[in-house]
């Protein structure tokens, strides 16, 4: 049996230091704005997850396969080419909000933007809240 080792774990590294040192200069202003936006929308303090994701809140999941782990409820990564926004929400509500978000592309659990000014930040806050609500409902806390 192959044991999967989760690479993206919550770290104790300082988020502000990470943003000052590791975030590309052209992304830094948006990264600080996103930090405030996610903190306000989520009610959680940003934590570094892995080497480059700033996550907010956490939940523990267990899949039918037996694989389990912890993940951020929502988060972002100010990467060199685009800003990745990590959301765990699905369904019609997510689709409706994405249709009003502004200029973006998306994958299963990610939304990619070039810059924060390309999107409606109020809609982004709603997406963050939806993600947190859906994940906390699906994976209720054990403690």
KOLTI-324422 format. One record per residue (C-alpha): residue number from 1; x, z, y. Coordinates in nm, 3 decimals, always signed. Layout:
site nr = NUM; u = X; w = Z; v = Y
...
! end
This chain:
site nr = 1; u = +0.000; w = +0.000; v = +0.000
site nr = 2; u = +0.135; w = -0.097; v = +0.342
site nr = 3; u = +0.101; w = +0.172; v = +0.606
site nr = 4; u = +0.025; w = +0.039; v = +0.953
site nr = 5; u = +0.215; w = +0.212; v = +1.232
site nr = 6; u = +0.035; w = +0.210; v = +1.565
site nr = 7; u = +0.269; w = +0.080; v = +1.837
site nr = 8; u = +0.060; w = +0.159; v = +2.143
site nr = 9; u = +0.049; w = +0.538; v = +2.171
site nr = 10; u = -0.008; w = +0.766; v = +2.466
site nr = 11; u = +0.327; w = +0.854; v = +2.622
site nr = 12; u = +0.444; w = +1.139; v = +2.842
site nr = 13; u = +0.625; w = +0.903; v = +3.083
site nr = 14; u = +0.536; w = +0.926; v = +3.453
site nr = 15; u = +0.291; w = +0.650; v = +3.553
site nr = 16; u = +0.404; w = +0.640; v = +3.918
site nr = 17; u = +0.768; w = +0.608; v = +3.816
site nr = 18; u = +0.680; w = +0.331; v = +3.571
site nr = 19; u = +0.492; w = +0.142; v = +3.843
site nr = 20; u = +0.776; w = +0.175; v = +4.094
site nr = 21; u = +1.045; w = +0.069; v = +3.848
site nr = 22; u = +0.887; w = -0.159; v = +3.589
site nr = 23; u = +0.593; w = -0.336; v = +3.752
site nr = 24; u = +0.694; w = -0.675; v = +3.895
site nr = 25; u = +0.707; w = -0.656; v = +4.274
site nr = 26; u = +0.439; w = -0.924; v = +4.318
site nr = 27; u = +0.200; w = -0.711; v = +4.106
site nr = 28; u = +0.284; w = -0.367; v = +4.247
site nr = 29; u = +0.028; w = -0.350; v = +4.531
site nr = 30; u = -0.254; w = -0.458; v = +4.298
site nr = 31; u = -0.129; w = -0.213; v = +4.033
site nr = 32; u = -0.158; w = +0.082; v = +4.272
site nr = 33; u = -0.506; w = -0.032; v = +4.377
site nr = 34; u = -0.607; w = -0.066; v = +4.011
site nr = 35; u = -0.473; w = +0.281; v = +3.937
site nr = 36; u = -0.706; w = +0.422; v = +4.204
site nr = 37; u = -0.997; w = +0.202; v = +4.095
site nr = 38; u = -0.969; w = +0.296; v = +3.726
site nr = 39; u = -0.925; w = +0.665; v = +3.811
site nr = 40; u = -1.238; w = +0.659; v = +4.025
site nr = 41; u = -1.447; w = +0.458; v = +3.778
site nr = 42; u = -1.336; w = +0.643; v = +3.466
site nr = 43; u = -1.293; w = +0.999; v = +3.590
site nr = 44; u = -0.966; w = +1.015; v = +3.392
site nr = 45; u = -0.604; w = +1.030; v = +3.501
site nr = 46; u = -0.394; w = +0.727; v = +3.415
site nr = 47; u = -0.148; w = +0.769; v = +3.127
site nr = 48; u = +0.116; w = +0.532; v = +3.001
site nr = 49; u = +0.028; w = +0.384; v = +2.661
site nr = 50; u = +0.321; w = +0.214; v = +2.493
site nr = 51; u = +0.566; w = +0.044; v = +2.724
site nr = 52; u = +0.334; w = -0.127; v = +2.970
site nr = 53; u = -0.033; w = -0.025; v = +2.951
site nr = 54; u = -0.186; w = +0.228; v = +3.187
site nr = 55; u = -0.481; w = +0.375; v = +3.000
site nr = 56; u = -0.763; w = +0.605; v = +3.102
site nr = 57; u = -0.922; w = +0.853; v = +2.864
site nr = 58; u = -0.887; w = +0.819; v = +2.490
site nr = 59; u = -1.087; w = +0.806; v = +2.171
site nr = 60; u = -1.012; w = +0.835; v = +1.802
site nr = 61; u = -1.136; w = +0.556; v = +1.577
site nr = 62; u = -1.159; w = +0.512; v = +1.201
site nr = 63; u = -1.235; w = +0.172; v = +1.053
site nr = 64; u = -1.408; w = +0.107; v = +0.720
site nr = 65; u = -1.066; w = +0.001; v = +0.584
site nr = 66; u = -0.944; w = +0.357; v = +0.642
site nr = 67; u = -0.715; w = +0.255; v = +0.929
site nr = 68; u = -0.741; w = +0.504; v = +1.212
site nr = 69; u = -0.577; w = +0.583; v = +1.540
site nr = 70; u = -0.617; w = +0.665; v = +1.905
site nr = 71; u = -0.664; w = +0.425; v = +2.195
site nr = 72; u = -0.740; w = +0.431; v = +2.567
site nr = 73; u = -1.105; w = +0.397; v = +2.667
site nr = 74; u = -1.005; w = +0.142; v = +2.932
site nr = 75; u = -0.680; w = +0.033; v = +3.089
site nr = 76; u = -0.468; w = -0.233; v = +3.251
site nr = 77; u = -0.123; w = -0.381; v = +3.237
site nr = 78; u = +0.027; w = -0.548; v = +3.546
site nr = 79; u = +0.226; w = -0.812; v = +3.358
site nr = 80; u = +0.446; w = -1.075; v = +3.517
site nr = 81; u = +0.215; w = -1.372; v = +3.462
site nr = 82; u = -0.129; w = -1.205; v = +3.491
site nr = 83; u = -0.290; w = -0.865; v = +3.508
site nr = 84; u = -0.444; w = -0.770; v = +3.174
site nr = 85; u = -0.749; w = -0.545; v = +3.182
site nr = 86; u = -0.838; w = -0.375; v = +2.854
site nr = 87; u = -1.205; w = -0.304; v = +2.787
site nr = 88; u = -1.382; w = -0.201; v = +2.469
site nr = 89; u = -1.730; w = -0.309; v = +2.570
site nr = 90; u = -1.923; w = -0.590; v = +2.405
site nr = 91; u = -2.261; w = -0.757; v = +2.422
site nr = 92; u = -2.501; w = -0.896; v = +2.677
site nr = 93; u = -2.430; w = -0.630; v = +2.941
site nr = 94; u = -2.060; w = -0.718; v = +2.936
site nr = 95; u = -2.137; w = -1.091; v = +2.952
site nr = 96; u = -2.368; w = -1.043; v = +3.253
site nr = 97; u = -2.103; w = -0.843; v = +3.439
site nr = 98; u = -1.827; w = -1.092; v = +3.355
site nr = 99; u = -2.042; w = -1.373; v = +3.494
site nr = 100; u = -2.039; w = -1.191; v = +3.831
site nr = 101; u = -1.678; w = -1.067; v = +3.820
site nr = 102; u = -1.505; w = -1.360; v = +3.988
site nr = 103; u = -1.202; w = -1.566; v = +3.888
site nr = 104; u = -1.082; w = -1.451; v = +3.544
site nr = 105; u = -1.029; w = -1.552; v = +3.185
site nr = 106; u = -1.113; w = -1.332; v = +2.891
site nr = 107; u = -1.046; w = -1.267; v = +2.526
site nr = 108; u = -1.213; w = -1.030; v = +2.281
site nr = 109; u = -1.099; w = -0.707; v = +2.443
site nr = 110; u = -0.913; w = -0.829; v = +2.751
site nr = 111; u = -0.989; w = -0.975; v = +3.090
site nr = 112; u = -0.705; w = -1.155; v = +3.267
site nr = 113; u = -0.683; w = -1.191; v = +3.643
site nr = 114; u = -0.418; w = -1.335; v = +3.873
site nr = 115; u = -0.477; w = -1.084; v = +4.152
site nr = 116; u = -0.726; w = -0.815; v = +4.235
site nr = 117; u = -0.860; w = -1.007; v = +4.537
site nr = 118; u = -0.993; w = -1.272; v = +4.293
site nr = 119; u = -1.256; w = -1.035; v = +4.153
site nr = 120; u = -1.542; w = -0.815; v = +4.269
site nr = 121; u = -1.404; w = -0.462; v = +4.234
site nr = 122; u = -1.754; w = -0.308; v = +4.216
site nr = 123; u = -1.828; w = -0.525; v = +3.911
site nr = 124; u = -1.491; w = -0.428; v = +3.762
site nr = 125; u = -1.583; w = -0.060; v = +3.802
site nr = 126; u = -1.913; w = -0.127; v = +3.621
site nr = 127; u = -1.720; w = -0.294; v = +3.337
site nr = 128; u = -1.489; w = +0.008; v = +3.310
site nr = 129; u = -1.785; w = +0.247; v = +3.298
site nr = 130; u = -1.961; w = +0.029; v = +3.039
site nr = 131; u = -1.648; w = +0.022; v = +2.822
site nr = 132; u = -1.614; w = +0.401; v = +2.834
site nr = 133; u = -1.984; w = +0.457; v = +2.764
site nr = 134; u = -1.990; w = +0.218; v = +2.466
site nr = 135; u = -1.669; w = +0.354; v = +2.311
site nr = 136; u = -1.771; w = +0.720; v = +2.355
site nr = 137; u = -2.108; w = +0.638; v = +2.198
site nr = 138; u = -1.951; w = +0.452; v = +1.904
site nr = 139; u = -1.672; w = +0.707; v = +1.852
site nr = 140; u = -1.809; w = +1.046; v = +1.962
site nr = 141; u = -1.552; w = +1.320; v = +2.015
site nr = 142; u = -1.489; w = +1.557; v = +1.728
site nr = 143; u = -1.401; w = +1.845; v = +1.953
! end
